[in-house]
Amino acid sequence: MKSLFAIYLIFAFISGITFAAGSMDLDEYIEGMNVKTSDSKSLQRGARNFFNYCSGCHTLQYMRYNQIAEDLRISEDQLIQNLIFTDSSPQDLVINNMLKEDGDRWFGKAPPDLTLVTRRKSPEYVYGLLNSFYPDDNSPTGVNNYVQEASSMPHVLWDLQERFTKEEYSRFLNDTVGFLVYAGEPIIEKRKSMGVWVIGFLLIFLIFSYALYKDIWREVK
């Protein structure tokens, strides 16, 4: 039993060191990160960013266009004109025309679906990934990435990063990552607001429970 406990402590210690090291590496590239899923304007800009720069390769296969439009307060006309670049209809899932075989052949591995990327990884990981490309002549795409070494993803935002100020590029990333956080959990703001009510209810229940406890034990004593 003691041996098992010792092994557990060793693994926990090693995991903690690894996690800490990864966090330290990531911290360098998330300066200026301030994702706000409660800001509908930011989410609208994030949707624009995703569909203009990411949707050619990546999908949101668990989301429908009309759900995004409804949640982000985008009209159907705006949706069709600005966010749907395939022959899809508003009620369709957000997929693209890239075949998996083509993705595997072009990039070595087909670009992944991004619906749950901020939940499977983290918002910080996605922000850091988009903010840490560097030139690499040995890479087929001409770039590499400090957060995801040997990534086959090209730096599709290179032009924006060169033209934008640091603050403008940071806002672009915050909007984009915020939209992906929303895509991973469309009810995130409802969950947060509901949590406030639940905590309030529990506090009131605690007060009444304590008062009842005092009343009962007062008679017993």
Secondary structure as GFF3:
##gff-version 3
##sequence-region A 1 221
A	DSSP	alpha_helix	2	27	.	.	.	ID=ss1
A	DSSP	alpha_helix	40	53	.	.	.	ID=ss2
A	DSSP	beta_strand	60	64	.	.	.	ID=ss3
A	DSSP	alpha_helix	65	71	.	.	.	ID=ss4
A	DSSP	alpha_helix	76	82	.	.	.	ID=ss5
A	DSSP	beta_strand	93	94	.	.	.	ID=ss6
A	DSSP	alpha_helix	100	107	.	.	.	ID=ss7
A	DSSP	alpha_helix	117	120	.	.	.	ID=ss8
A	DSSP	alpha_helix	123	130	.	.	.	ID=ss9
A	DSSP	beta_strand	133	135	.	.	.	ID=ss10
A	DSSP	beta_strand	143	145	.	.	.	ID=ss11
A	DSSP	alpha_helix	158	163	.	.	.	ID=ss12
A	DSSP	alpha_helix	166	184	.	.	.	ID=ss13
A	DSSP	alpha_helix	188	220	.	.	.	ID=ss14
###
